[in-house]
Amino acid sequence: MDSSFCHVCFLICSVTCILQLLQNQIVAHSLFNIHHPLGIPINVTKQFSFPNFTLNNEIKLLGSAKLSETQGFIQIPDPNPSPPLHLTYQAGRAIYSSPLRLFDPLTKTPASFQTTFSFQFKTIAAASATSDDSVSTQKRGGDGLAFVIVPDELTVGRSGPWLGILNDACQHYNVFAVEFDNNYDPKFGDPNDDHVGINLGSVVSFKTANLSVNNVSLHDDDSVHRAWIMYDGDKKWIDIYLGFDGYPIPSLPLLSSPLNLSPFLNEYMFVGFSASTGDLTQIHNILSWNFSSSVKALLSVPSKHVCHKNVAHQVSKYSTAAKRSDSPSNFTVFLCVVGLSTIALLGFYYGGKHRHQAGADSSLGILAFPAKKQKPVPPSKPRRFTISELYVATRRFSKSEILGSNSRGVLYRGTLMPNGRHVAVKRFSTKTPNSLSFRLDWNRILKRISSLVNFCDDHPNLAAIRGWCYDNRETIIVYDYFHNGTLDKWLFGLGTLSWARRFEVINDIAQTLSFLHSKELFHGNLNTSSIFIDTNYRAVLGDYGFMSLSLGGGGSRRVGSFISRKKADVFMFGVLVLEIVAGKSKVESQSDDETGDREEMDLLGFAWRMHERGEKLKIIDERIESCVDLDQAIRVIEIGLSCTSIEKNGRPSMEEVVLFLNMQS
């Protein structure tokens, strides 16, 4: 009787699962085929104009910023603070008090905007300690002014060369700035003491213009300057002009560059000005300001479909007129009794017929995939996703959600429903065989995933794995998502990583690879697009080469294969090191100075040639060469070259690499 009862329960569960699967298929079908109305495309515009700033309540002042009511200026720092303070090492901001919509999250399109403002620098000369005029020196200049787009109205950055933009290069802060700098600070990559620069999440400008060749100088205290900044969000292009107030806009831009602001914009941002002083004192006056922006959006329109069932449910739930006790009808009760009786009879019949097969089935020992419907699992453990879930999360694997791609597959940004959690979704390009041998290999891969998940708590530089999907011969892995993106965006995009940050990244990768190798694991897909950058700008290894984890074979063959793959990891690490030092991809297109034709540059070959010539310093990224610890950089380059030795036996282990990196010069 107990066995029959178990079979009845089994049949009931089976029927329930079948109904659930049918429901899932219907939902998946609706997700794949129903097109919801997207709305009417419109432009959201905003504009304001301040000919002066007298008694202005629309400007929010932070830090040492002040509004001069008598002159109608914004002044940073306040020239007459109360109580009296030294005007050195002050920082302040003046921003428009309301956030502006500057990014459309649906189309990933930044807003187009135009702004013009007039400003004047008033420098207070700082004399040396001696009173002898013949030996005293008069230093002129300050630390400059920046037009900024920032994510909040609460932050004031550091004083001095930080321009009040950032507090630390280690902190992640989405900020766009155009700086007007008349102080030379080589630690921050300044070209001279009179320049304009474009900054993206950094105090180091990715592009600068020397004002000395444009007949304009920020050291002229008597002149009122006017700047024009024009950004085209569709073309992703910026033009910056600088002239004198009262004169027309110059015919040629001072700076003109392609610029994708999307990674640095939230949907709503604040615009304004930031300035600071260091050991020199300068008053930054903003006299007038005009701003206008336009961004695309979709106007939501009502759908023709009305869910009458939900309306009826809400009426029955909330309406007092509908409060009544609805008892089930006799016919409904009759159907339930007949259904349960039928299931019970079937259970008795099939229970005896198939009881003898239970032992045989349990002895097969074949590993099977988890069911479509699983019990809840702890948040730290990976789970199986359905293809429908990931299809919806990536907006039908939309091109707009692609984070990166290579020969192994495509990495997408996904948003899980219903909690809205962001994930990185790796969709492998190779269709997997539907065979027992692959299923056994796949279970071995899942064991590796579980091992890595267990190690993540001990090693934060391993990207957490949230789950997987194996459906219709497609293989997909789901990782945690990092808003700072992947390393290639920082090395080859518009952002710039300082040498200290690059060395930390190299060290992080080396230690993590050494850890994996010590656990008889290997990465198998090490490149700049498989390394994420976390909020502290530390490297996190992800996008593992899971399709290579099935080693196959046994005994010495497997051991030999693992050793070979470890050496491959070491080689890929060496190439990666050279990419990080040079700020160039391993194969990069460049222009020939004589012919103008474009040719492919092999970074590894170039690095070995410079090594043979004794000119390894030429490998270093010219954007940071003035701020590099040269002894440390040379040691890192030599490590990278040794890891790419043609002779596999000549390559060091990752444990040795970690020791070499941390040797004191």
C-alpha positions in Angstrom: 0.0 0.0 0.0 2.8 2.4 0.9 4.5 1.7 -2.5 1.2 2.4 -4.3 0.7 5.6 -2.4 4.1 6.7 -3.5 3.3 6.0 -7.1 0.1 8.0 -6.8 2.1 10.9 -5.4 4.6 10.4 -8.2 1.8 10.5 -10.8 0.3 13.6 -9.3 3.7 15.3 -9.3 4.2 14.2 -12.9 0.9 15.7 -14.0 1.7 18.9 -12.2 5.1 19.1 -13.9 3.6 18.5 -17.3 1.1 21.3 -16.7 3.9 23.5 -15.5 6.0 22.8 -18.6 3.1 23.5 -20.8 2.6 26.8 -19.0 6.3 27.6 -19.4 6.2 26.8 -23.1 3.1 29.1 -23.5 4.9 31.9 -21.6 8.1 31.4 -23.6 6.1 31.4 -26.9 4.4 34.7 -25.8 7.8 36.2 -24.9 9.3 35.2 -28.3 6.4 36.2 -30.5 4.2 38.9 -28.8 5.4 42.4 -29.7 4.4 45.0 -27.1 3.8 48.6 -28.2 7.1 50.4 -27.7 5.5 53.9 -27.7 6.0 57.0 -29.7 9.5 58.3 -30.2 10.0 61.9 -28.8 12.8 64.2 -27.8 13.1 65.2 -24.2 14.7 68.7 -24.1 15.9 71.0 -21.4 17.4 74.4 -21.6 18.3 77.3 -19.3 20.1 80.6 -19.5 21.9 82.6 -16.8 23.2 86.0 -18.1 24.4 86.4 -14.5 23.9 84.7 -11.1 22.4 87.5 -9.0 20.0 86.0 -6.4 19.8 82.7 -8.2 18.1 79.9 -6.4 18.6 77.3 -9.3 22.3 77.0 -8.6 23.4 74.7 -5.8 26.8 75.6 -4.2 29.0 73.0 -2.5 32.3 73.3 -0.7 34.1 76.6 -1.0 31.9 77.9 -3.9 30.1 81.3 -3.3 27.7 83.5 -5.2 28.8 87.1 -5.3 25.5 89.0 -5.3 27.2 92.4 -6.0 29.0 91.1 -9.1 26.6 88.4 -10.1 29.5 85.8 -10.3 30.0 82.3 -9.1 33.3 82.3 -7.3 35.4 79.2 -6.4 36.9 79.5 -3.8 35.1 82.1 -1.8 37.6 85.1 -1.8 36.3 86.3 1.6 35.4 83.3 3.7 33.9 83.6 7.1 35.6 82.8 9.4 38.8 83.8 7.5 40.6 80.9 5.9 43.6 80.3 3.8 42.6 80.2 0.1 45.0 77.4 -0.6 43.8 73.9 -0.9 40.1 74.7 -1.4 37.6 72.9 -3.6 34.0 73.7 -4.6 31.2 73.0 -7.0 28.4 75.0 -8.5 25.7 72.8 -10.2 22.2 73.2 -11.6 20.0 72.2 -8.8 17.8 69.8 -10.8 19.0 66.6 -12.5 18.7 66.4 -16.2 17.8 63.4 -18.4 21.1 62.8 -20.3 20.8 59.1 -21.2 18.2 56.8 -22.6 18.6 53.4 -21.0 16.4 51.6 -23.5 18.4 52.6 -26.6 21.7 53.2 -24.7 21.9 56.6 -26.4 23.5 59.6 -24.7 21.9 63.0 -25.0 23.1 65.7 -27.4 23.9 68.9 -25.5 25.4 72.4 -26.1 26.7 74.7 -23.4 28.5 78.0 -23.4 29.8 79.9 -20.5 32.1 82.9 -19.7 34.7 82.8 -17.1 37.7 84.7 -15.7 40.6 83.7 -13.5 42.0 86.1 -10.9 45.3 84.9 -9.6 46.8 86.0 -6.3 50.6 85.8 -6.5 52.3 83.7 -3.9 55.7 85.0 -2.9 58.5 82.9 -1.5 59.4 83.0 2.2 62.3 85.4 1.7 61.7 89.2 1.7 64.5 89.9 -0.7 62.8 91.0 -4.0 65.9 90.0 -5.9 65.5 86.4 -5.0 61.8 86.1 -4.5 59.8 84.4 -7.1 56.2 85.2 -8.2 54.3 82.1 -9.1 51.2 82.6 -11.2 48.4 80.2 -11.8 46.0 77.9 -9.9 44.6 74.5 -10.5 41.9 75.3 -12.9 38.2 75.1 -13.6 36.1 72.2 -15.1 32.7 71.9 -16.6 31.3 68.7 -15.2 28.5 66.2 -15.6 28.2 64.2 -12.3 25.9 61.6 -10.9 24.9 63.4 -7.6 24.6 66.9 -6.0 26.4 65.9 -2.8 30.1 65.2 -3.8 33.0 67.6 -3.6 36.4 66.2 -4.8 39.9 66.8 -3.6 41.6 70.2 -3.9 44.8 70.8 -5.8 45.3 69.1 -9.2 42.2 67.0 -8.6 40.1 70.1 -9.6 37.5 69.1 -7.1 36.4 66.4 -9.6 37.4 63.2 -7.8 38.5 62.2 -4.3 40.8 59.3 -5.4 41.9 57.6 -8.6 41.0 54.3 -6.9 37.3 55.2 -6.5 34.8 54.6 -9.2 32.9 57.8 -9.9 31.0 58.4 -13.2 32.1 61.9 -14.1 32.6 63.7 -17.4 34.7 66.9 -17.3 36.2 69.4 -19.6 39.1 71.1 -17.7 40.6 74.5 -18.3 43.9 74.2 -16.5 46.7 76.7 -16.0 48.9 74.7 -13.7 51.5 72.1 -14.7 51.3 68.9 -12.8 53.2 66.0 -14.5 51.9 63.4 -12.0 48.5 63.8 -13.7 49.8 63.8 -17.2 49.5 67.6 -17.8 51.2 68.6 -21.1 52.0 72.1 -19.8 50.6 74.9 -17.6 48.1 76.2 -20.1 45.8 73.6 -21.6 42.3 72.2 -22.1 41.5 68.5 -21.5 38.7 66.0 -21.7 38.4 63.7 -18.7 36.4 60.5 -18.3 36.1 59.2 -14.8 39.7 60.3 -14.2 41.8 63.4 -13.4 44.1 62.3 -16.3 42.8 63.8 -19.5 42.6 61.3 -22.4 42.9 64.2 -24.9 44.4 67.7 -24.4 44.9 70.8 -26.4 47.9 73.2 -25.9 46.6 76.8 -25.7 50.0 78.4 -26.4 49.5 77.5 -30.1 46.0 78.9 -30.2 46.7 82.5 -29.2 44.7 82.1 -26.0 46.1 82.0 -22.5 44.4 81.2 -19.2 47.1 83.2 -17.4 45.6 86.5 -18.7 43.8 87.8 -15.6 42.3 90.8 -17.5 40.5 88.7 -20.2 37.1 87.1 -19.9 37.1 83.8 -21.8 34.1 82.1 -23.3 34.0 78.3 -23.9 31.6 76.4 -26.2 31.1 72.7 -25.7 29.0 70.8 -28.3 28.3 67.1 -28.0 26.4 65.0 -30.6 24.9 62.0 -28.9 23.9 60.2 -32.1 27.3 60.7 -33.8 29.1 60.4 -30.4 31.3 63.4 -31.3 32.5 66.4 -29.2 33.8 69.8 -30.3 35.2 72.3 -27.9 35.9 76.0 -28.7 37.6 78.6 -26.7 37.6 82.4 -27.3 36.9 85.7 -25.7 33.6 86.8 -24.3 31.7 89.2 -26.6 33.3 87.7 -29.7 31.8 85.1 -32.1 32.6 81.5 -31.8 36.0 80.6 -33.4 35.9 79.0 -36.9 37.8 75.9 -35.8 37.4 73.9 -32.6 40.2 73.8 -30.1 39.5 70.1 -29.5 37.5 67.7 -31.7 37.2 64.0 -31.0 34.9 60.9 -31.2 33.5 60.4 -27.7 31.0 57.8 -26.4 29.7 59.1 -23.1 27.3 56.2 -22.6 29.5 54.3 -20.0 29.7 57.5 -17.9 26.1 58.5 -17.9 23.2 57.5 -15.7 19.7 58.3 -17.0 19.7 61.5 -14.9 22.8 63.5 -14.1 23.7 66.9 -12.7 25.7 69.6 -14.7 27.8 72.4 -13.5 31.3 73.5 -12.6 34.1 72.3 -10.3 37.3 74.1 -9.3 40.1 74.0 -6.8 43.3 75.5 -5.5 46.5 74.0 -4.3 49.6 75.7 -2.9 48.8 78.5 -5.4 45.7 80.7 -5.0 43.4 81.6 -7.9 39.7 82.7 -7.9 37.7 81.1 -10.6 34.8 83.3 -11.6 31.9 82.0 -13.8 30.0 85.1 -15.2 27.3 83.6 -17.4 26.0 80.2 -18.5 23.7 78.7 -21.1 22.8 75.1 -21.5 20.5 73.0 -23.7 20.1 69.2 -24.1 18.0 66.8 -26.1 17.7 63.0 -25.6 15.5 60.5 -27.3 12.7 58.7 -25.4 9.6 56.6 -26.0 6.3 58.0 -25.0 4.3 55.2 -23.4 0.9 54.6 -25.0 -1.9 52.5 -23.6 -2.2 49.0 -25.0 -5.3 47.8 -26.7 -5.3 44.7 -24.5 -7.1 44.9 -21.2 -6.6 42.1 -18.6 -10.2 41.7 -17.5 -9.3 38.8 -15.2 -7.0 41.1 -13.2 -9.7 43.8 -13.0 -12.2 41.2 -11.7 -9.7 40.0 -9.2 -8.9 43.5 -7.9 -12.6 44.3 -7.7 -13.2 41.1 -5.6 -10.2 42.0 -3.5 -10.8 45.6 -2.8 -14.4 46.5 -3.6 -16.9 46.3 -0.7 -19.7 45.7 -3.2 -18.1 42.4 -4.3 -17.3 41.0 -0.8 -19.2 37.7 -0.6 -18.2 34.1 0.1 -18.1 32.3 -3.2 -18.3 28.5 -2.5 -17.3 26.1 -5.2 -20.1 24.6 -7.3 -21.2 21.0 -6.9 -20.1 20.3 -10.5 -16.5 21.5 -9.6 -16.4 19.3 -6.6 -17.6 16.3 -8.7 -14.8 16.9 -11.3 -12.2 17.0 -8.6 -13.3 13.7 -7.0 -13.4 12.0 -10.4 -9.9 13.3 -11.3 -8.3 12.2 -8.0 -10.0 8.7 -8.2 -8.7 8.2 -11.7 -5.1 9.1 -10.7 -5.3 6.8 -7.7 -6.5 3.8 -9.8 -3.7 4.5 -12.3 -1.3 4.5 -9.5 -2.3 1.1 -8.2 -2.1 -0.4 -11.7 1.2 1.0 -12.7 2.8 0.7 -9.3 2.9 -3.1 -9.4 3.8 -3.3 -13.1 6.9 -1.1 -12.8 8.1 -1.8 -9.2 10.7 -4.3 -10.4 12.3 -1.6 -12.6 13.2 0.7 -9.7 16.3 -1.3 -8.7 17.5 -1.5 -12.3 17.1 2.2 -12.9 19.0 3.1 -9.7 22.0 0.9 -10.7 22.6 2.8 -14.0 24.4 5.6 -12.2 24.1 7.9 -15.3 24.3 11.6 -14.4 21.4 13.6 -15.6 20.6 17.2 -15.9 18.5 19.0 -13.3 14.8 19.3 -14.0 13.4 22.4 -15.5 11.7 23.3 -12.2 14.1 23.2 -9.3 13.8 23.8 -5.6 15.1 27.1 -4.4 18.8 27.2 -3.9 20.9 29.4 -1.6 22.0 32.7 -3.3 25.7 31.6 -3.2 25.1 28.5 -5.2 24.7 28.5 -9.0 21.4 27.3 -10.5 20.2 26.3 -13.8 18.5 28.9 -16.0 16.0 28.3 -18.8 16.7 29.6 -22.2 13.5 31.7 -21.9 14.8 33.4 -18.8 18.1 34.4 -20.4 16.3 35.3 -23.7 14.2 37.9 -21.8 17.2 39.0 -19.6 19.3 39.9 -22.6 16.4 41.5 -24.5 16.4 38.6 -27.1 20.3 38.5 -27.1 20.2 42.1 -28.4 23.3 43.6 -30.1 22.8 46.6 -27.8 23.5 44.3 -24.8 26.8 42.9 -26.1 29.7 43.5 -23.7 32.3 41.7 -25.8 32.9 38.8 -28.1 35.6 36.4 -29.4 35.8 33.1 -31.3 34.4 31.2 -28.3 31.2 33.2 -28.0 29.5 36.5 -27.1 29.2 38.1 -23.7 25.9 39.9 -23.0 24.7 42.2 -20.3 21.5 40.8 -18.8 18.8 41.9 -16.4 17.1 39.1 -14.4 13.4 39.3 -13.8 11.7 40.0 -11.6 14.4 41.4 -9.2 16.2 43.5 -11.9 19.6 42.1 -11.0 22.3 42.7 -13.6 24.4 39.7 -14.8 26.9 38.9 -17.5 25.7 36.1 -19.8 28.3 34.2 -21.9 26.7 32.4 -24.9 29.1 30.0 -26.4 29.2 29.9 -30.2 29.8 26.2 -30.6 26.8 23.9 -30.6 27.5 21.0 -28.2 26.9 17.4 -29.1 23.8 15.7 -27.7 25.6 12.5 -26.5 26.2 10.6 -23.3 29.9 11.3 -23.4 29.3 15.1 -23.6 26.8 14.8 -20.7 29.4 13.1 -18.6 31.9 15.9 -19.6 29.3 18.5 -18.8 28.8 17.1 -15.3 32.6 17.3 -14.9 32.4 21.0 -15.9 29.6 21.6 -13.4 31.8 20.1 -10.7 34.5 22.6 -11.7 32.0 25.4 -11.5 31.0 24.3 -8.0 34.7 24.2 -7.1 35.2 27.8 -8.4 32.1 29.0 -6.5 33.5 27.6 -3.3 36.8 29.3 -3.9 35.2 32.7 -4.7 34.8 33.6 -1.0 38.5 32.9 -0.4 39.6 34.7 -3.7 37.5 37.8 -4.5 39.4 38.1 -7.8 37.3 35.2 -9.2 34.0 36.3 -10.9 31.1 34.6 -9.1 29.1 32.2 -11.2 25.4 32.6 -10.8 24.3 29.6 -13.0 24.3 27.9 -16.4 21.9 26.9 -19.2 22.1 23.8 -21.4 19.2 23.8 -23.7 18.8 22.7 -27.3 22.6 22.0 -27.5 23.3 25.6 -26.4 25.7 26.3 -23.6 25.4 29.5 -21.5 27.2 30.6 -18.3 25.9 33.4 -16.1 28.3 35.5 -14.1 28.1 38.5 -11.8 28.0 41.8 -13.7 30.6 44.6 -13.1 29.5 48.1 -14.0 33.1 49.1 -14.7 33.1 46.7 -17.6 36.0 44.7 -18.9 39.7 45.6 -19.0 39.8 46.1 -22.8 37.5 49.1 -22.4 39.9 50.8 -20.1 43.1 50.0 -22.0 41.9 50.6 -25.6 38.9 52.8 -25.0 38.6 56.4 -23.9 39.5 55.8 -20.2 43.0 55.8 -18.9 44.4 53.6 -16.1 47.4 55.0 -14.1 50.5 52.9 -13.8 49.8 52.1 -10.2 46.3 50.7 -11.2 47.8 48.7 -14.1 50.4 47.1 -11.8 47.7 46.2 -9.3 45.7 44.6 -12.1 48.7 42.6 -13.3 49.5 41.5 -9.7 45.8 40.5 -9.1 45.7 38.4 -12.3 49.0 36.7 -11.5 48.0 35.7 -7.9 44.6 34.5 -9.1 46.1 32.3 -11.9 48.6 30.9 -9.4 45.7 30.1 -7.1 43.7 28.3 -9.9 46.8 26.3 -10.9 47.4 25.2 -7.4 43.9 23.7 -7.4 44.5 21.9 -10.7 42.3 24.3 -12.5 43.2 26.6 -15.4 41.5 29.6 -17.0 41.8 28.7 -20.6 40.5 32.1 -22.0 42.7 34.8 -20.6 42.5 38.1 -22.5 41.5 41.7 -21.8 37.8 41.0 -22.5 37.7 38.2 -19.9 38.9 40.3 -17.0 36.3 42.5 -15.3 37.2 45.7 -13.3 35.4 46.0 -10.0 34.4 49.2 -8.2 37.8 49.5 -6.6 39.5 49.1 -10.0 40.8 45.6 -9.1 40.9 42.8 -11.6 38.4 40.0 -11.4 38.8 36.9 -13.7 35.8 35.7 -15.4 34.6 34.3 -18.8 36.4 31.0 -18.1 37.2 28.7 -20.9 34.6 26.1 -19.7 34.3 24.4 -23.1 38.0 23.4 -22.6 37.6 22.1 -19.1 36.8 18.6 -20.1 40.3 17.2 -20.3 39.3 13.8 -21.7 41.5 10.7 -21.5 43.0 9.5 -18.2 46.2 8.9 -16.3 49.4 10.4 -17.8 47.5 11.8 -20.8 45.3 13.9 -18.5 48.2 15.1 -16.4 50.2 16.0 -19.5 47.2 17.9 -20.9 46.8 19.9 -17.7 50.5 20.9 -17.7 50.2 22.0 -21.3 47.1 24.1 -20.5 48.8 25.7 -17.5 51.7 26.7 -19.8 49.1 28.1 -22.3 47.7 30.2 -19.4 51.2 31.5 -18.7 51.7 32.4 -22.3 48.4 34.3 -22.5 49.3 36.0 -19.2 52.6 37.2 -20.8 50.7 38.7 -23.8 48.2 40.3 -21.4 51.0 41.9 -19.4 52.5 43.5 -22.6 49.0 44.8 -23.6 48.5 46.4 -20.2 52.0 48.0 -20.2 51.7 49.2 -23.8 48.0 50.2 -23.7 47.7 48.5 -27.1 46.0 45.3 -28.2 48.1 42.3 -29.2 47.2 43.0 -32.9 46.5 46.6 -33.7 46.0 48.5 -36.9 48.3 51.5 -37.4 49.1 53.9 -40.1 52.4 53.9 -42.0 54.0 57.4 -41.9 55.4 57.2 -45.4 52.7 55.6 -47.4 49.6 56.3 -45.3 48.5 52.7 -45.6 47.3 50.8 -42.6 49.1 47.8 -41.4 48.8 45.3 -38.6 51.2 45.6 -35.7 52.0 42.5 -33.7 52.6 43.7 -30.2 54.5 40.6 -29.1 56.9 40.8 -32.0 57.4 44.5 -31.4 58.1 43.9 -27.7 60.7 41.3 -28.5 62.4 43.6 -31.0 62.6 46.4 -28.5 64.1 43.9 -26.0 66.8 42.8 -28.4 67.6 46.5 -29.1 67.7 47.4 -25.4 64.9 49.8 -25.9 62.2 48.3 -23.7 61.0 51.8 -22.5 59.4 52.2 -26.0 56.9 49.6 -25.1 55.4 51.7 -22.3 52.1 53.5 -23.1 53.0 57.1 -23.9 49.8 58.3 -22.1 51.3 57.4 -18.7 55.1 57.3 -19.4 55.7 60.5 -17.3 54.1 58.8 -14.2 55.7 55.3 -14.4 58.0 53.7 -12.0 60.5 52.8 -14.6 62.3 50.1 -12.6 59.0 48.4 -11.9 57.9 48.7 -15.5 61.0 47.2 -16.9 60.7 44.2 -14.4 57.1 43.7 -15.5 58.0 43.8 -19.2 60.8 41.2 -18.6 58.3 39.0 -16.8 55.8 39.3 -19.7 58.5 38.4 -22.2 59.7 35.4 -20.2 56.1 34.1 -20.1 55.9 34.2 -23.9 59.1 32.3 -24.5 58.8 29.9 -27.4 60.2 27.1 -25.3 57.4 26.0 -22.9 59.9 24.7 -20.4 61.5 28.2 -20.4 58.3 29.8 -19.1 58.0 30.4 -15.4 55.1 29.0 -13.3 52.5 31.5 -12.1 53.8 31.0 -8.5 57.3 32.2 -9.7 55.7 35.1 -11.6 54.0 36.3 -8.3 57.4 36.1 -6.6 59.1 38.1 -9.4 56.4 40.8 -9.4 56.7 41.4 -5.7 60.5 41.5 -5.6 61.8 44.7 -4.1 64.0 46.7 -6.6 
